[in-house]
């Protein structure tokens, strides 16, 4: 089964890597006439971003090998868990948001571009529709296969650290006050991105740049609502762990909520911040102050949870060290 999952994960990367390589080489495959991606001034930036995304997706191939080969058991824990955390964080919102967007379209909820086309306006497609199906479909398959491989790997190598229920955690300990303080800080900080994404999901343009405001529609609202869910998942997971809320709950549930939620907040906050840095002064795509603040707080929340999680597992692994 692991070999089959590895083959699926690797195969799911090939369409995306092939498409990006074609764009780097100068092909306009899947890029319609009139798209801003065809503008000469975008060429250098497009090559840089596509090259970075190829490296990121190629890392999925490396991870799939690492999680299934004997030498993968000798890799230091941090060198494996950090990229898997990033991969989970980047893929999870796509795995939840894209199917929801397809369902919304099937139910007749029009996106902004569709509404403009119906009104006789210029659609101005960014990419052909089939590109999103190929790319996001591949991401979903990658996420499912890589997630299953990591669960199997983590169960074999570190399963003793996340078995049991919340009630089995020690009631007191030297790090318990720090755990509670960190959990409260994470929950409070997560309120900002949760609140702004709720506003934007509901159709508000408060704090949105001109380009983002123009994108509003069903797809945009679903993406924003997805980030709200991950912010809530992060806060719920860390609070449950720190305050032992739901003592009969299996320990894996709050750990999974904190793991996926923090990865989604931090990695997408970082990616959107990086994307904003590519926009020039006066560019419609440039992020506003509120957008930059939201993405920065997301990164802070995610990194806080990452550090707290490392401390949590280090304490549970003592005196048997996590190798």
PAZAPA-4460 file (N, C-alpha, C; in steps of 0.05 Angstrom, whole numbers, plus 32768, in hexadecimal, padded with zeros to 4 digits):
% residues 323
    n_x    n_y    n_z   ca_x   ca_y   ca_z    c_x    c_y    c_z   seq   type   mol
   8010   7FE8   8000   8000   8000   8000   8011   8019   8000     1      X     A
   8027   8019   800F   8038   8030   800F   8045   8035   7FF4     2      X     A
   804D   8020   7FE7   8058   8024   7FCC   8044   8030   7FB9     3      X     A
   802B   8027   7FBC   8016   8031   7FAA   8010   804F   7FB0     4      X     A
   8010   8056   7FCA   800C   8072   7FD1   8023   8083   7FC8     5      X     A
   803B   8079   7FCA   8052   8088   7FC0   8050   808D   7FA2     6      X     A
   8048   8078   7F93   8045   807B   7F76   8030   8090   7F6F     7      X     A
   801A   8090   7F7E   8004   80A3   7F79   800E   80BF   7F7F     8      X     A
   801C   80C3   7F95   8026   80DE   7F9D   8039   80E9   7F88     9      X     A
   804B   80D8   7F7E   805F   80E0   7F6A   8051   80E7   7F50    10      X     A
   803E   80D5   7F47   8030   80D9   7F2E   801F   80F3   7F2F    11      X     A
   8014   80F9   7F46   8003   8111   7F49   8013   812B   7F46    12      X     A
   802D   8129   7F4B   803E   8141   7F48   8045   8147   7F2B    13      X     A
   8045   8133   7F1A   8050   8137   7EFF   8041   814B   7EEE    14      X     A
   8026   814B   7EEE   8018   8160   7EDD   801F   817C   7EE5    15      X     A
   8020   8181   7EFF   8026   819C   7F09   8043   81A4   7F02    16      X     A
   8056   8192   7F07   8072   8198   7F01   8075   819C   7EE3    17      X     A
   8068   818C   7ED3   806A   818E   7EB6   805F   81A8   7EAC    18      X     A
   8048   81B1   7EB7   803B   81CA   7EAF   804D   81E2   7EB6    19      X     A
   8058   81E1   7ECE   8069   81F7   7ED7   8083   81F8   7EC6    20      X     A
   808D   81E1   7EC0   80A6   81E1   7EB0   80A0   81EC   7E94    21      X     A
   8088   81E7   7E89   8081   81F2   7E6F   807F   8210   7E70    22      X     A
   8074   821A   7E86   8072   8237   7E88   808D   8244   7E8B    23      X     A
   809E   8238   7E9A   80BA   8242   7E9D   80C8   8243   7E82    24      X     A
   80C2   822F   7E71   80CF   822E   7E57   80C3   8241   7E43    25      X     A
   80AD   824F   7E4B   80A1   8263   7E3A   8086   825B   7E2D    26      X     A
   807C   8243   7E33   8063   823A   7E28   804C   824A   7E35    27      X     A
   8036   824D   7E25   801E   825A   7E2F   8007   8245   7E33    28      X     A
   800F   822C   7E37   7FFB   8217   7E3B   7FE9   821E   7E52    29      X     A
   7FCF   821F   7E4D   7FBC   8225   7E62   7FBA   8242   7E6B    30      X     A
   7FC9   8254   7E5D   7FC8   8270   7E63   7FB9   827E   7E4C    31      X     A
   7FA1   8288   7E51   7F91   8293   7E3B   7F9C   82AE   7E31    32      X     A
   7F93   82B5   7E19   7F9A   82D0   7E0F   7F8E   82E5   7E22    33      X     A
   7F9D   82FA   7E27   7F93   830F   7E39   7F9A   830B   7E56    34      X     A
   7FA4   82F3   7E5D   7FAC   82EF   7E79   7FC4   8300   7E7F    35      X     A
   7FC5   830A   7E98   7FDC   831A   7EA0   7FF6   830A   7EA1    36      X     A
   7FF4   82EF   7EA2   800C   82DF   7EA2   801A   82E0   7E87    37      X     A
   800D   82EA   7E72   801A   82EC   7E58   8028   8307   7E55    38      X     A
   8025   8319   7E68   8032   8333   7E66   8050   8330   7E68    39      X     A
   805F   833D   7E57   807D   833B   7E57   8089   8342   7E72    40      X     A
   807D   8355   7E80   8089   835E   7E99   8086   8349   7EAF    41      X     A
   8074   8335   7EAB   8070   8320   7EC0   8082   8308   7EBC    42      X     A
   8092   8308   7EA6   80A1   82F0   7E9E   80B5   82E8   7EB4    43      X     A
   80C5   82FB   7EBD   80DA   82F4   7ED1   80CE   82EA   7EEB    44      X     A
   80BA   82F9   7EF5   80AD   82F0   7F0E   80A0   82D5   7F0B    45      X     A
   8094   82D1   7EF3   8086   82B7   7EEF   809A   82A0   7EEF    46      X     A
   80B1   82A4   7EE3   80C6   828F   7EE3   80CE   8289   7F00    47      X     A
   80D3   829E   7F10   80DC   829A   7F2B   80C7   828B   7F3C    48      X     A
   80AE   8294   7F3A   8099   8287   7F4A   8094   826B   7F41    49      X     A
   8094   8266   7F27   8090   824B   7F1D   80A7   8238   7F25    50      X     A
   80C0   8243   7F24   80D7   8233   7F2C   80D4   822B   7F4A    51      X     A
   80CC   823E   7F5A   80C8   8238   7F77   80B3   8223   7F7B    52      X     A
   809D   8226   7F6D   8087   8212   7F70   808E   81F7   7F66    53      X     A
   809F   81F5   7F51   80A9   81DB   7F48   80BA   81CE   7F5E    54      X     A
   80CC   81DD   7F6A   80DC   81D2   7F80   80CB   81C8   7F97    55      X     A
   80B6   81D8   7F9E   80A4   81D0   7FB4   8095   81B6   7FAD    56      X     A
   808B   81B4   7F94   807D   819B   7F8E   8090   8183   7F8B    57      X     A
   80A8   8189   7F81   80BC   8173   7F80   80C3   8169   7F9C    58      X     A
   80C0   817A   7FB0   80C5   8171   7FCB   80B1   815C   7FD4    59      X     A
   8099   815C   7FC8   8085   8147   7FCE   8090   812C   7FC5    60      X     A
   809D   812B   7FAE   80A9   8112   7FA5   80BE   8108   7FB9    61      X     A
   80CF   811A   7FC2   80E4   8113   7FD6   80D7   8109   7FEF    62      X     A
   80C2   8116   7FF9   80B4   810E   8011   80A7   80F2   800E    63      X     A
   809C   80ED   7FF6   808F   80D3   7FF2   80A4   80BD   7FF3    64      X     A
   80BC   80C2   7FE9   80D1   80AE   7FEA   80DB   80AB   8007    65      X     A
   80DE   80C1   8015   80E8   80C1   8030   80D5   80B2   8043    66      X     A
   80BB   80B4   803E   80A8   80A8   804F   80A4   808A   804A    67      X     A
   80B1   8080   8035   80AC   8064   802E   80C5   8053   802B    68      X     A
   80DC   8060   802C   80F6   8052   8029   8103   804D   8045    69      X     A
   8112   8038   8048   811F   8032   8062   8131   8049   806B    70      X     A
   813F   8057   8059   8150   806C   8062   8140   8084   806D    71      X     A
   8127   8085   8067   8116   809B   8071   8112   809A   808F    72      X     A
   8116   8082   809B   8114   807F   80B8   812B   808C   80C7    73      X     A
   8141   8090   80B9   8159   809B   80C6   815B   80BA   80C3    74      X     A
   8148   80C6   80B6   8148   80E3   80B3   8140   80F0   80CD    75      X     A
   814E   8105   80D6   8146   8112   80EF   8129   811B   80EE    76      X     A
   811C   811B   8105   80FF   8120   8107   80F8   813C   80FB    77      X     A
   8108   8150   8103   8101   816B   80FA   8104   816E   80DC    78      X     A
   8117   8160   80D0   811C   8162   80B3   8105   8156   80A3    79      X     A
   80F6   8144   80AF   80DF   8138   80A2   80C5   8147   80A8    80      X     A
   80C1   814C   80C2   80A7   8157   80CA   80A2   8174   80C0    81      X     A
   80B8   8184   80BE   80B4   81A0   80B5   80AA   81A1   8099    82      X     A
   80B7   8194   8085   80AC   8195   806A   8090   8188   8067    83      X     A
   808B   8173   8077   8070   8166   8076   805B   8179   8081    84      X     A
   8062   8188   8096   8050   819C   80A2   804A   81B1   808D    85      X     A
   805F   81BA   807F   805A   81CF   806A   8049   81C4   8054    86      X     A
   804E   81AB   804B   803F   819F   8036   8021   819C   803E    87      X     A
   801D   8193   8056   8001   8190   8060   7FF4   81AC   8061    88      X     A
   8003   81C0   806A   7FF7   81DB   806C   7FF0   81E6   8052    89      X     A
   8000   81E2   803D   7FFB   81ED   8023   7FE5   81DD   8014    90      X     A
   7FE3   81C3   8019   7FD0   81B3   800A   7FB5   81B2   8017    91      X     A
   7FB3   81B3   8031   7F99   81B0   803F   7F84   81C4   8036    92      X     A
   7F8A   81DE   8034   7F76   81F1   802B   7F6C   81EB   800E    93      X     A
   7F7E   81E1   7FFD   7F76   81DA   7FE2   7F64   81C1   7FE2    94      X     A
   7F6B   81AE   7FF3   7F5C   8195   7FF5   7F3F   819A   7FFF    95      X     A
   7F3C   81AF   8010   7F21   81B5   801A   7F13   81CA   8009    96      X     A
   7F22   81DE   8000   7F16   81F4   7FF1   7F0E   81EE   7FD5    97      X     A
   7F1F   81E0   7FC6   7F19   81DB   7FA9   7F00   81CA   7FA5    98      X     A
   7EFC   81B4   7FB4   7EE3   81A5   7FB1   7ECB   81B6   7FB8    99      X     A
   7ECD   81C7   7FCD   7EB7   81D8   7FD4   7EB1   81EC   7FBE   100      X     A
   7EC6   81F6   7FB0   7EC1   8208   7F9A   7EB3   81FA   7F83   101      X     A
   7EBB   81E1   7F7D   7EAE   81D2   7F68   7E90   81CD   7F70   102      X     A
   7E8B   81C7   7F89   7E70   81C2   7F92   7E5F   81DC   7F90   103      X     A
   7E6B   81F3   7F97   7E5D   820C   7F95   7E56   8212   7F78   104      X     A
   7E69   820D   7F66   7E64   8211   7F49   7E4E   81FF   7F3F   105      X     A
   7E4E   81E6   7F48   7E39   81D3   7F3F   7E1E   81DB   7F49   106      X     A
   7E1D   81E9   7F60   7E03   81F2   7F6C   7DFA   820D   7F60   107      X     A
   7E0B   8218   7F4E   7E02   8231   7F41   7E0C   824A   7F4D   108      X     A
   7E1F   8249   7F60   7E2A   8261   7F6C   7E40   826B   7F59   109      X     A
   7E3C   8283   7F4E   7E4E   828D   7F39   7E66   829B   7F46   110      X     A
   7E7D   8297   7F3A   7E95   82A6   7F42   7E95   82C1   7F34   111      X     A
   7EA6   82D3   7F3E   7EA7   82EE   7F33   7EAB   82EF   7F15   112      X     A
   7EBE   82DF   7F0B   7EC4   82DE   7EEF   7EAC   82D4   7EDF   113      X     A
   7E9E   82C0   7EE9   7E86   82B6   7EDC   7E70   82CC   7EDA   114      X     A
   7E6D   82DB   7EF1   7E59   82F0   7EF1   7E5F   8305   7EDC   115      X     A
   7E79   830C   7EDA   7E80   8321   7EC6   7E7B   8317   7EAA   116      X     A
   7E81   82FD   7EA5   7E7C   82F2   7E8A   7E5F   82F2   7E83   117      X     A
   7E4E   82EB   7E97   7E31   82EB   7E93   7E26   8307   7E8D   118      X     A
   7E34   831B   7E98   7E2B   8337   7E93   7E37   8342   7E7A   119      X     A
   7E45   8332   7E6B   7E51   833C   7E52   7E6C   8349   7E55   120      X     A
   7E78   8348   7E6D   7E91   8354   7E71   7EA8   8342   7E68   121      X     A
   7EC0   834E   7E68   7ED8   833E   7E60   7EDF   832C   7E77   122      X     A
   7EE2   8313   7E71   7EE8   82FF   7E86   7F05   8302   7E90   123      X     A
   7F18   8305   7E7D   7F33   8309   7E85   7F3E   82F2   7E96   124      X     A
   7F3C   82DA   7E8C   7F44   82C3   7E9B   7F62   82C4   7EA2   125      X     A
   7F68   82BC   7EBA   7F84   82BA   7EC3   7F90   82A1   7EB8   126      X     A
   7F82   828A   7EBB   7F8B   8270   7EB1   7F72   8262   7EA6   127      X     A
   7F76   824F   7E94   7F60   823F   7E8A   7F55   822E   7EA0   128      X     A
   7F3B   8228   7E9E   7F2E   8219   7EB4   7F3A   81FD   7EB8   129      X     A
   7F43   81F0   7EA2   7F4E   81D5   7EA6   7F68   81D5   7EB6   130      X     A
   7F76   81EC   7EB6   7F8F   81ED   7EC6   7F89   81E9   7EE3   131      X     A
   7F74   81F6   7EED   7F6D   81F4   7F0A   7F65   81D7   7F10   132      X     A
   7F57   81CA   7EFE   7F4F   81AE   7F03   7F68   819C   7F05   133      X     A
   7F7A   819F   7EF2   7F92   818F   7EF2   7FA4   8194   7F0A   134      X     A
   7FA9   81AE   7F10   7FBB   81B5   7F25   7FAF   81AE   7F41   135      X     A
   7F97   81B7   7F46   7F8B   81B3   7F60   7F83   8195   7F64   136      X     A
   7F7B   8188   7F4E   7F75   816C   7F50   7F8E   815C   7F58   137      X     A
   7FA5   8164   7F4C   7FBE   8157   7F53   7FC6   815D   7F70   138      X     A
   7FC1   8176   7F79   7FC8   817C   7F95   7FB7   816C   7FA8   139      X     A
   7F9E   8168   7FA2   7F8D   8158   7FB4   7F97   813B   7FB6   140      X     A
   7F9E   812F   7F9F   7FA9   8114   7F9F   7FC3   8113   7FAE   141      X     A
   7FD4   8127   7FAA   7FEE   8128   7FB9   7FE9   8129   7FD7   142      X     A
   7FD6   813A   7FDF   7FD1   813E   7FFB   7FC6   8124   8008   143      X     A
   7FB4   8116   7FFA   7FA9   80FD   8005   7FBF   80E8   8007   144      X     A
   7FCF   80E5   7FF2   7FE3   80D0   7FF2   7FF9   80D6   8006   145      X     A
   8003   80EF   8006   8019   80F7   8018   800F   80F6   8035   146      X     A
   7FF6   80FF   803A   7FEC   80FE   8055   7FEA   80E1   8060   147      X     A
   7FE0   80CF   804F   7FDE   80B3   8057   7FFA   80A7   805D   148      X     A
   800D   80AE   804C   8028   80A4   8050   8034   80AE   806A   149      X     A
   802F   80C8   8070   803B   80D3   8088   802E   80C7   80A1   150      X     A
   8014   80C3   80A0   8006   80B6   80B7   8012   809A   80BC   151      X     A
   8015   808B   80A7   8021   8070   80AA   803D   8071   80B5   152      X     A
   804D   8084   80AB   8069   8087   80B4   8069   8090   80D1   153      X     A
   8059   80A4   80D8   8059   80AF   80F3   804F   809A   8107   154      X     A
   803C   808A   80FF   8032   8075   8111   8048   8061   8118   155      X     A
   8058   805A   8103   806E   8047   8108   8084   8052   8119   156      X     A
   808B   806C   8114   80A3   8077   8120   809D   8085   813A   157      X     A
   8086   8093   813C   8080   80A4   8153   8064   809E   815F   158      X     A
   8059   8088   8158   803D   8082   8160   8039   8084   817E   159      X     A
   804E   807D   818E   804B   807D   81AB   8048   8099   81B6   160      X     A
   804E   80AE   81A6   804C   80C9   81AF   8030   80D5   81AC   161      X     A
   801F   80C9   819B   8005   80D5   8197   7FEE   80C1   819A   162      X     A
   7FF4   80AB   81A8   7FDF   8098   81AF   7FD1   80A1   81C9   163      X     A
   7FBA   8096   81CE   7FAB   809B   81E6   7F98   80B2   81E4   164      X     A
   7F8E   80BC   81FB   7F7A   80D1   81FC   7F85   80E9   820B   165      X     A
   7F76   80FF   8209   7F7F   8117   8217   7F81   8112   8235   166      X     A
   7F70   8101   823F   7F70   80FB   825C   7F8A   80EE   8264   167      X     A
   7F98   80E1   8251   7FB1   80D3   8258   7FC9   80E6   825B   168      X     A
   7FC6   80FF   8252   7FDB   8113   8255   7FDF   811A   8272   169      X     A
   7FF8   811F   827B   7FFC   8127   8297   7FED   8140   829E   170      X     A
   7FE1   813F   82B6   7FD1   8156   82BF   7FE2   816F   82C4   171      X     A
   7FFB   816A   82CD   800D   8180   82D3   8029   8179   82C9   172      X     A
   8039   818D   82C6   8054   8189   82BD   8062   81A4   82BA   173      X     A
   807C   81A3   82B7   808B   81BC   82B6   8083   81CE   829F   174      X     A
   807A   81C2   8289   8073   81D2   8271   8055   81D9   826F   175      X     A
   8045   81CF   8282   8028   81D3   8280   8020   81F1   8280   176      X     A
   802B   8202   8291   8024   821F   8290   802C   822B   8275   177      X     A
   8043   8223   826A   804B   822E   8250   8039   8224   823A   178      X     A
   802F   820C   823C   801D   8201   8228   8003   8211   8228   179      X     A
   7FF9   8217   8240   7FE0   8226   8242   7FE3   8243   8238   180      X     A
   7FF9   824F   823F   7FFE   826B   8236   8001   826C   8217   181      X     A
   800F   8258   820C   8012   8257   81EF   7FF7   8253   81E1   182      X     A
   7FE7   8241   81ED   7FCD   823B   81E1   7FBB   8254   81E1   183      X     A
   7FBB   8262   81F7   7FAB   827B   81F8   7FB5   828F   81E4   184      X     A
   7FD0   8292   81E2   7FDB   82A5   81CF   7FD4   829E   81B3   185      X     A
   7FD5   8284   81AC   7FCE   827B   8191   7FB0   8281   818B   186      X     A
   7F9F   827B   819F   7F82   827F   819B   7F7C   829D   8197   187      X     A
   7F89   82AE   81A7   7F84   82CB   81A5   7F8E   82D6   818A   188      X     A
   7FA6   82CE   8183   7FB2   82D7   816A   7FA2   82CD   8152   189      X     A
   7F97   82B5   8154   7F88   82AA   813D   7F6E   82B8   8139   190      X     A
   7F65   82C8   814C   7F4C   82D7   8149   7F4F   82EB   8132   191      X     A
   7F66   82F8   812E   7F69   830C   8119   7F66   8300   80FD   192      X     A
   7F76   82EB   80F5   7F71   82E0   80DB   7F55   82D4   80D8   193      X     A
   7F4B   82C8   80EE   7F30   82BD   80EC   7F1B   82D3   80E6   194      X     A
   7F1E   82E9   80F4   7F0A   82FF   80F0   7F0C   830C   80D4   195      X     A
   7F25   8311   80CB   7F28   831D   80B0   7F1E   830A   809A   196      X     A
   7F24   82F0   809D   7F1B   82DD   8089   7EFD   82DA   808A   197      X     A
   7EF0   82DC   80A1   7ED3   82DC   80A3   7EC7   82F4   8094   198      X     A
   7ED3   830B   8098   7EC9   8323   808A   7ECB   831F   806C   199      X     A
   7EE2   8316   8063   7EE6   8313   8046   7ED5   82FD   803A   200      X     A
   7ED1   82E7   804A   7EC0   82D2   8040   7EA3   82DB   803D   201      X     A
   7E9B   82EE   804F   7E80   82F9   804E   7E7B   830E   8039   202      X     A
   7E90   8315   802A   7E8D   8329   8014   7E97   8344   801A   203      X     A
   7EA2   8349   8032   7EAD   8363   8039   7EC6   8369   802A   204      X     A
   7ECB   8382   8023   7EE4   838A   8016   7EF6   8399   8029   205      X     A
   7EF0   8399   8042   7F00   83A7   8056   7F1D   839C   8056   206      X     A
   7F30   83AD   8051   7F4C   83A4   8052   7F55   8394   803A   207      X     A
   7F45   8391   8025   7F4D   8382   800D   7F59   8395   7FF9   208      X     A
   7F6D   838C   7FEA   7F78   839B   7FD4   7F64   839B   7FBD   209      X     A
   7F69   83AB   7FA9   7F57   83AE   7F92   7F54   8394   7F83   210      X     A
   7F6B   8386   7F7E   7F6A   836D   7F6F   7F5A   8358   7F7E   211      X     A
   7F5F   8355   7F98   7F51   8342   7FA8   7F33   8348   7FAA   212      X     A
   7F2C   8362   7FAD   7F10   8369   7FAE   7F02   8362   7F94   213      X     A
   7F10   8364   7F7E   7F04   835E   7F64   7EFF   8340   7F60   214      X     A
   7F0D   8330   7F70   7F0B   8313   7F6D   7EF4   8307   7F7D   215      X     A
   7EE6   8318   7F8C   7ED1   830E   7F9E   7EBC   82FE   7F8F   216      X     A
   7EB4   82E8   7F99   7EA0   82D6   7F8E   7E9F   82BD   7F9E   217      X     A
   7E92   82A9   7F94   7E90   8290   7FA4   7EAB   8283   7FAA   218      X     A
   7EBC   8282   7F95   7ED6   8275   7F99   7EE7   8284   7FAF   219      X     A
   7EE7   829F   7FAD   7EF5   82AF   7FC1   7EEA   82AB   7FDD   220      X     A
   7ED0   82AB   7FE0   7EC4   82A7   7FFA   7ECA   828C   8006   221      X     A
   7ECB   8278   7FF5   7ED1   825D   7FFF   7EEE   825B   8009   222      X     A
   7F00   8268   7FFA   7F1C   8268   8003   7F1F   8276   801E   223      X     A
   7F12   828D   8021   7F13   829B   803A   7F07   828C   8051   224      X     A
   7EF0   827F   804C   7EE3   826E   8060   7EF5   8257   8069   225      X     A
   7F04   824C   8056   7F16   8236   805C   7F2B   823F   8070   226      X     A
   7F36   8257   806D   7F4A   8261   8080   7F3E   8265   809C   227      X     A
   7F25   826D   809D   7F17   826F   80B7   7F16   8254   80C4   228      X     A
   7F0F   823F   80B5   7F0E   8224   80C1   7F29   821B   80CC   229      X     A
   7F3E   8221   80BD   7F59   8219   80C7   7F62   8229   80DF   230      X     A
   7F5A   8242   80E0   7F61   8252   80F8   7F52   8247   8111   231      X     A
   7F39   8240   810D   7F29   8234   8123   7F34   8219   812B   232      X     A
   7F3C   8209   8117   7F48   81EE   811C   7F61   81F1   812D   233      X     A
   7F72   8204   8125   7F8B   8208   8134   7F86   820F   8151   234      X     A
   7F75   8223   8156   7F6F   822C   8171   7F62   8215   8181   235      X     A
   7F50   8206   8175   7F42   81F0   8183   7F56   81DB   818B   236      X     A
   7F68   81D4   8178   7F7B   81BF   817E   7F8E   81C6   8195   237      X     A
   7F99   81DE   8195   7FAD   81E5   81AA   7F9F   81E9   81C5   238      X     A
   7F86   81F4   81C5   7F78   81F7   81DE   7F70   81DC   81EA   239      X     A
   7F68   81C9   81D9   7F61   81AF   81E3   7F79   81A2   81F0   240      X     A
   7F91   81A4   81E4   7FA9   8198   81EE   7FB2   81A5   8208   241      X     A
   7FB1   81C0   8209   7FBC   81CE   8220   7FAA   81CC   8238   242      X     A
   7F8F   81CB   8234   7F7C   81CB   824A   7F6E   81B1   824E   243      X     A
   7F77   819C   823E   7F6C   8181   8241   7F4E   8182   823D   244      X     A
   7F44   8192   822A   7F28   8194   8224   7F1F   817C   8214   245      X     A
   7F0A   816E   821E   7F01   8155   8211   7F14   813E   8218   246      X     A
   7F14   8137   8231   7F28   8124   823B   7F26   8108   822E   247      X     A
   7F0E   8101   8223   7F0B   80E7   8217   7F12   80E7   81F9   248      X     A
   7F19   80FE   81EF   7F20   8101   81D3   7F3B   80F5   81CE   249      X     A
   7F3E   80E6   81B8   7F58   80DB   81B0   7F6C   80F2   81AC   250      X     A
   7F84   80EE   81B4   7F99   8102   81B3   7F9F   810A   8196   251      X     A
   7F9B   80F8   8183   7FA1   80FE   8167   7F8F   8114   815C   252      X     A
   7F77   8117   8166   7F65   812B   815A   7F6F   8148   815F   253      X     A
   7F73   8151   8178   7F7E   816C   817B   7F99   8170   816E   254      X     A
   7FAA   815B   816E   7FC4   815E   8161   7FC0   8162   8143   255      X     A
   7FAE   8154   8137   7FA9   8157   811A   7F9E   8172   8114   256      X     A
   7F8C   817C   8125   7F80   8197   8121   7F96   81AC   8122   257      X     A
   7FA7   81AA   8136   7FBD   81BE   813A   7FD1   81BB   8123   258      X     A
   7FD7   81A3   811B   7FEC   819E   8106   7FE3   81AA   80EB   259      X     A
   7FCB   81A2   80E2   7FC2   81AB   80C8   7FBA   81C8   80C8   260      X     A
   7FAD   81D1   80DE   7FA4   81ED   80DF   7FBB   8200   80E0   261      X     A
   7FCF   81FA   80F1   7FE6   820C   80F3   7FF6   820D   80D9   262      X     A
   7FF9   81F5   80CC   8007   81F4   80B3   7FFA   8205   809D   263      X     A
   7FDF   8203   809C   7FD0   8212   8088   7FD3   8230   808D   264      X     A
   7FD1   8239   80A6   7FD3   8255   80AC   7FEF   8260   80A6   265      X     A
   8003   8252   80B0   801F   825B   80AC   8028   825B   808F   266      X     A
   8023   8245   8082   802E   8241   8067   8020   8253   8052   267      X     A
   8005   8255   8055   7FF7   8266   8042   7FFB   8284   8049   268      X     A
   7FFF   828A   8063   8006   82A5   806A   8020   82AD   805E   269      X     A
   8034   829A   805F   804E   829F   8053   804C   82A2   8035   270      X     A
   803D   8290   8028   803B   8290   800B   802D   82AA   8001   271      X     A
   8018   82B2   800E   800A   82CA   8006   801B   82E3   800B   272      X     A
   802B   82E2   8021   803D   82F8   8026   8052   82FA   8010   273      X     A
   805D   82E3   8008   8070   82E2   7FF2   8064   82EC   7FD8   274      X     A
   804C   82E4   7FD3   803E   82ED   7FBA   803A   830B   7FBB   275      X     A
   8034   8316   7FD2   8031   8333   7FD5   804A   8343   7FD0   276      X     A
   8061   8336   7FD6   807A   8344   7FD2   8081   8347   7FB5   277      X     A
   8075   8336   7FA4   807B   8338   7F87   806C   834F   7F7A   278      X     A
   8058   835A   7F87   8048   8370   7F7C   8057   838A   7F80   279      X     A
   8059   8399   7F6A   8066   83B3   7F6C   8055   83C8   7F79   280      X     A
   8061   83DF   7F7F   8052   83F5   7F8C   803C   83FF   7F79   281      X     A
   8024   8402   7F83   800E   840A   7F73   8000   83F4   7F64   282      X     A
   800B   83DC   7F66   7FFF   83C5   7F59   7FE5   83BD   7F67   283      X     A
   7FD0   83B6   7F58   7FB7   83AE   7F64   7FBA   8395   7F75   284      X     A
   7FCE   8385   7F70   7FD2   836C   7F7F   7FE1   8370   7F99   285      X     A
   7FEB   8388   7F9E   7FFA   838E   7FB6   7FE8   838A   7FCE   286      X     A
   7FF1   837D   7FE3   7FE0   8379   7FFB   7FDD   8393   800B   287      X     A
   7FC6   8396   8017   7FC1   83AC   8029   7FCE   83A7   8044   288      X     A
   7FCD   83BB   8055   7FD9   83B7   8070   7FCA   83A1   807F   289      X     A
   7FB0   839F   807D   7FA1   838B   808B   7FA7   836F   8080   290      X     A
   7FAA   836D   8066   7FB0   8353   805A   7FCC   834A   8064   291      X     A
   7FDF   835C   8064   7FFA   8355   806D   7FFA   834D   808A   292      X     A
   7FEB   835B   809A   7FE9   8355   80B7   7FDC   833A   80BB   293      X     A
   7FC7   8334   80AC   7FBA   831A   80AF   7FCC   8303   80A8   294      X     A
   7FDB   8306   8092   7FED   82F0   808A   8004   82ED   809E   295      X     A
   800E   8303   80A8   8024   8302   80BC   801B   82F5   80D5   296      X     A
   8003   82FB   80DF   7FF9   82EF   80F7   7FF4   82D1   80F3   297      X     A
   7FEB   82CA   80DB   7FE8   82AE   80D5   8002   829F   80D8   298      X     A
   8018   82AB   80CD   8032   829E   80CF   803B   829C   80EC   299      X     A
   8036   82B1   80FC   803E   82B0   8118   802F   829A   8127   300      X     A
   8015   8298   8122   8005   8283   812F   800F   8268   8128   301      X     A
   8014   8263   810E   801D   8249   8105   8038   8242   8111   302      X     A
   804B   8255   8112   8065   8250   811D   8064   824B   813B   303      X     A
   8053   8259   8149   804F   8255   8166   8046   8238   816B   304      X     A
   8033   822F   815B   8029   8214   815F   803F   81FF   8158   305      X     A
   804F   8205   8143   8064   81F3   813B   8078   81F0   8152   306      X     A
   8081   8206   815E   8094   8205   8174   8088   81F7   818C   307      X     A
   806F   81FE   8192   8062   81F1   81A9   805E   81D3   81A4   308      X     A
   8059   81CB   818C   8056   81AF   8185   8070   81A0   8188   309      X     A
   8086   81AD   8180   80A0   81A0   8183   80A7   819C   81A1   310      X     A
   80A0   81B0   81B1   80A4   81AD   81CE   8093   8197   81DA   311      X     A
   807A   8196   81D1   8067   8182   81DB   8071   8166   81D6   312      X     A
   807A   8160   81BD   8083   8146   81B6   809E   8140   81C3   313      X     A
   80AF   8154   81C6   80C9   8150   81D3   80C5   8147   81EF   314      X     A
   80B2   8153   81FD   80AC   814C   8219   80A1   8130   821B   315      X     A
   808F   8129   8208   8083   810E   8209   8097   80F9   8201   316      X     A
   80AB   8101   81F2   80BF   80ED   81E9   80D4   80E7   81FF   317      X     A
   80D7   80F9   8212   80EB   80F5   8227   80E1   80E0   823B   318      X     A
   80F2   80CD   8245   810F   80CC   823E   8115   80BD   8224   319      X     A
   8100   80B2   8218   8104   80A5   81FD   8104   80BA   81E8   320      X     A
   811A   80C1   81DD   811D   80D8   81CC   8111   80D2   81B0   321      X     A
   8106   80E6   81A4   80FB   80E4   8189   8113   80E5   8176   322      X     A
   8116   80D1   8165   812E   80CF   8154   8126   80D2   8137   323      X     A
***
